[in-house]
């Protein structure tokens, strides 16, 4: 028999075990090597930036923006679809469950906030104005704001206010408090917290006698779970991830380059899945855009080349997830096509996609660093090597499945 506290701990523990299980697949030897190189490169670039900060940039605003975004903590309740039936009779006893959810969510986000604050503290110290009292006030404003924000989020969800509205409200109040604290006006951080506390008391009185909005809470938790799965899916296969499909007519020309026959059908299907996938398609686009911005910002040819290599490695790994979208469905088992054609179709798709991404990254690098254009050759080398590794593992998996 579970009480509120043990039920939450059981579900939170199950989620932690699931994340830990996927982490073993993500942090393999190759990825650890790339992470170490990228971490060293970024640390070197950051230290060089601190020695000669460009003028005319409001670094306090940049720091406050990053920290304020970090304070927007999600409320992980781990509610499930069946809870609106089986927990409904115990709704009055769920205060302890929600309290544990808020404490757990605040601790996790507080750790992340602390790490980012420590990373950004040297940037604040190297700027034109530094105050130890301002730094302490900004930190306390953010940490306490995380806890108050989670309480507000729950009560706002209870009275039907959208999650986006809550994020906008918290962001505006906390970025103001953190920014003014960094500028030396420590009472501004206190004023921001007092404002949030007053709002919390008001919303709590309104929501106190409201019933639990089970559909809203469950849908919110589903969205958070899917976001967690999407992040993990960048690096490895995730069971339970739902991908939405949407036709993009302006990409239809990519599907007309080959006749639809037993030789080209799976290449066609993999390409169609990619250009019509709502989540997977934009993951690749985001990775390329973020990687391009980092290459532009570092101003160091060698470091930029390392970032480019790392990004291509991640993109190819992410692209390898498309295999399961067709190969493990029912129709490939029904169609009168040899199983080897599935692997061949995916191999052609992976080569084409990774080649396009590599060319885009190489062009960005060559335009920004023409003096060391030959470093772009490493992009194509890592693309070829990663393709070989992915296909080798895929073929071994197919052999094991046959056995």
N, C-alpha and C positions, 0 to 999 in steps of 0.2 A: 504493500500500500504506500503510495507516494503522497507526500505533502507538497506544498507549493515550492519550498526551497529545494527539496530533493528532485522534484520533477524538472525544475529549471537546470539544476546541476547535471542531471542525466542528459538532457538535450544539448546543453552547451558542451558537455564532454564528448558527446557523439559527433558534434560538428567539428570540434578540435581534432578528434581522431581522424575524421575524414580529410581535413586540411593537411594533417601530418602525413597521411598516407599518400596524398598527391604530391606533397613536398619531396618525398623520396624519389619520385619520378622526375620532378622538375630539376632538383639540384644534383644532377649527375656530374661526372667528372668534367665533361666538356663545358658545361654551363658554368661551373665553379671557376674554371680557368678564365672564361670570358668575363665573368663578373669581377674577378680579381684585377684583370687588366683594365676594365672600364672604371673600376673604383680608383685604381691608382692614377689613371689618366685624369679623371675628374678632380681628384684631390690635388694633383699638381696644378691643374688649370685654376682651381679655386684659390690656392695659395698665391699664385701669380697675380690673380685679380685683386686680392687683398693688398698686395704691395703697391699697386698703382691703380686705384679706383678712378674710372672716368668721371669727369666733372659734369654737372648739370643733370644728374639723375637723383631722384628722391628715393634713396635706399630704404628709408624708414617706411615709405608706402609699400615698397616691394615686400619687405619683411612682414608688415602688417597684413598684406593681402594673402600671402602664403599661410601665415598662422591663422588668420580668420577662416580661411577655407578649411583648415584642419580641424577647427572647432565644430564644424558641422557634422557631428557624429551620428551615425545611424543607430536606431534603437533595435537591437536584435532580441526579439522575444521568442523566436523559434516556435511560434504558434503554427499549428497544422490545420488542414481542412476539417478534420474530424473534431477539433476542439470546440467548434461552435455548437456541437451537439453534446459531447461528453463532459465538457467543462462548464457548460451553461448553468447547471444547478449549483456549481461552486463559485459563481462569479463574485460573490461577496468575499470570498476567501482568497482571491487572486492578488490582493494588494502586495503580499510578500513576494509573489512571483514577479510582478512588475517591478518591485523594488530591486530584486536581484538582477533583473534584466537591465535596469538603469545603471546599477553599480558595475555590472560586468562590462557593459558598453562604454561607460565612462573610463574605466581602468584601461581598457584596450586603446581607446583613443587618446587618453592622457599620456600613455607611454609614447605613442607616435608623436604627439605634440611636443613632448619633452625632447625627443631625439631631434626633431626639426629645429626646435628652439636652440639646442646646443650647437647644431650645424650653422645656424644663421647668426649666432651671437658674435663670432669674429667679424662678420660683415657689419654688424651694428657698431662694434668697437672701432672698426677701421674708418667709419664715416666721420662726417664733420662734427657731429655731436654725440657724445656717449654719456650716459648716466646710469650708475648701478641701480639707483632707486627706480629709474624708468624701466630698466630691464626686468627687475623683480616684479614691478607692478604689471607690466605687460604679460609676464609669465603667469602670474596669479589670475589676471583677468581672463586669460585664455583657459586655464585649467578649471577655474570655478565656472566660467561660461559654458564649458562642455557639460558639466553636471546640470546646471540650470536649463541649458538648451534641451537636454534629453527629457527632463521633466516637462518642459513646455511642449516638446514634440508629442509626448503621450497625451497630454490634456487637449492639445489642439486636434490631434487625430480623433479624440473622443467626441469633440463637438463638431467634427466634420470639416475642419480647415485643411486645405491641401498641403501636402508635404513641401511643395515648391515654395508656397507662401511662407512657411515656417523657415525654410532655408534663407530666403531673401531677408526676412526680418532679423534673424540671428546674425547674418553676415553683416548687415548694415550697422547694427548696434556694436558688434564686437570689433569690427575693423576700425570703427571710430575710436573705441576705447583703447585698443592696442596701439593704434597709430599715435594718438595724443600722449599716451604713456611713454612711448619711445621718444617723443619730442620733449619730454620733461614735465608734462602736465599730468602728474601721477593721479590727481583727483578725478581726471576724466575716465580712467579705468574704473575707479570706484563708482562714478556716476553711471557708467554703462551697466555695471552689475546691479546697482540699486534699481535702475530702470527695468531690467529683466526680472528682478525679484518682485517688483510691484506688479508687473504684467503676469507673472506666475501666480501670485495670490488672486488676482482678478479672474484669470482663466480657470484656476482650480475651483473657485467658488461656483463658476458657471457649470463646470463639468462634473462637480462632485456627485450629483444625483443622477447623472446620465448612465444608461446601461452601456456595456462594452459594445463598440461597433465591430463585431467579429469579422464581418466581410472586409472592412477596411484594414483591420490589423493583419488579417491573414494575407490579403493581397499585398500589403506593404512588405511583409516578411518574404513572400514569394519573390518579389522584385529584388530584395536584398540577396536572397539565395542565388537567383539567376545572375546578378552582378558578380557575386563571388565565383560562380562557376565560369563566367565569361573571362574573368581575370586568370583563373587557373588554366582555362582552355587555350590561352595564348601559348602555353608551353607543353601541355599534354592533353590526352583525351579525358573527357569528363562525362561520367554517366549521369544522365538526368538533365543535361543541358538542352533547352528548347531553343531552336533557331526559327525565326520568322522569315517568310519568303515574300518577296515583292518584285514584280516585273519592272525592269528599267529599260524601256523601249529604246533609249538612246544607245544601249550597249548591244542591241540585237545584231549589229553588224559583226560582232565578234563570234557569233554562232553560225555564220554562213560561209566559213572558210573551208568546210569539209563536208562531203556527202555523208548523209546519215545511213551508214551501213555497219556491218559487223566489225570493220576495221576502225571506224571513227566514232561509233556510238558512245563509248564511254568517255572519250575525250570531250565529246559534245556535252554529255551529261555533267561531267565535273565542271566544265566551263560555265554551263548554265546555272548550276547550283551556286557557283561563286558569284557571278554577276547579279543573281537574284536574291542572294542571302542578305538579310537585313543586318545581322550581327557580324558574321565572319568577314563580309566585304568591307565594312567600315573599320574593323579591327586592323586589317592590312593597310587601309588608307591612313588611319591614325598613326600607325607605326612608322610609315614612310614620312609623313608630315613632321612628326616629333623628331625623328632621326635627322631629317633635313635641317630643322631649326637648331638642333644641338650642334651639327656640323658647322652651321653658319656662326653660332655663338662662340665656339671655343677659340677660334683664331690661332690654332696651332695645327699645322698640317699633319704631324704624326698622330696627335690625339684625335683629330677629326677622322683620319683613316682608320684608327682603331674603333671609333664609334661606328663608322660605316660598316666595317667588317662585322661587328657585334650585331648591328641592326639587320643585316642580310641573314645572318645566322638565325636570329629570332623569327624573321619573316618566313624563312624556309621551314622552320619547325612548326610555326603556326599553320602554314599551308598544308602540311602533312596531315592535319586533322580532317581535311576534306574527304579523305579516302573512305572513312566510315559512313559518310553520308549516302554513298551509293552502293559500295561493295557489300555492306552488311544488311541491306534491305532485301525484301522478298523478290523483287523483279529480276535482279541479276541471277537468281537461282532458277528462275522460270524461263528466261530467254534462252534460245538455242545458240548461245555464244560461249566459247571456251573461257574458263576462268582466267586463263592467262591474259585474255584481252582486257580484263578489268585492271590488272596490274599495269599492263602496257599503256592503257588509256590514262591512268593516273600518272604514270611516269612522264608521259608527254605533257600532261597538264602542268605538273610540278615544274618541269624544265621551262616551259613557256612563261609561267607566272614569275618564277624566280629570275629568269633572264630579263624580263621587263622591269622588275623591281631593281635589279642590279644595275641595269643601264640608267635608270632614273637616278639612283644614288651616285653612280659614277659621274654622270653629267653635272649633278649638284656639286660634287667634290672638285671636278676639273674647273668649273666656272669660278669657284671660290678660291681654289689654290692651284692656279695654272702652273706655278713653278715646280710643283711636285706631282704632276698629272700621272706619272708612272705608278704612283701608289694605288691608283684605281685598279691596277691589274690584280691586286690582292682581293678585291671584291669578287672578281670572277673566279678566282681560285677557291675562295671560301664557299662560293655558290656551288661550284662543281663538287667540292668535297662533302658539303652538307647534303647535297642531293644523293650522293653515293651512300652516305651513312643512313639516310632516311629510307631509301629503297632497299638497302641490305636488311635492315631491321624488319621492313614490311614483308619482304619475301620470306624471311625466317618465320614470321608470325603466320603467314599463310600455310607454310609447311606444317607447323605445329597444329593449326586448326584442322588440317586434313587428317593428321594422325589421331 
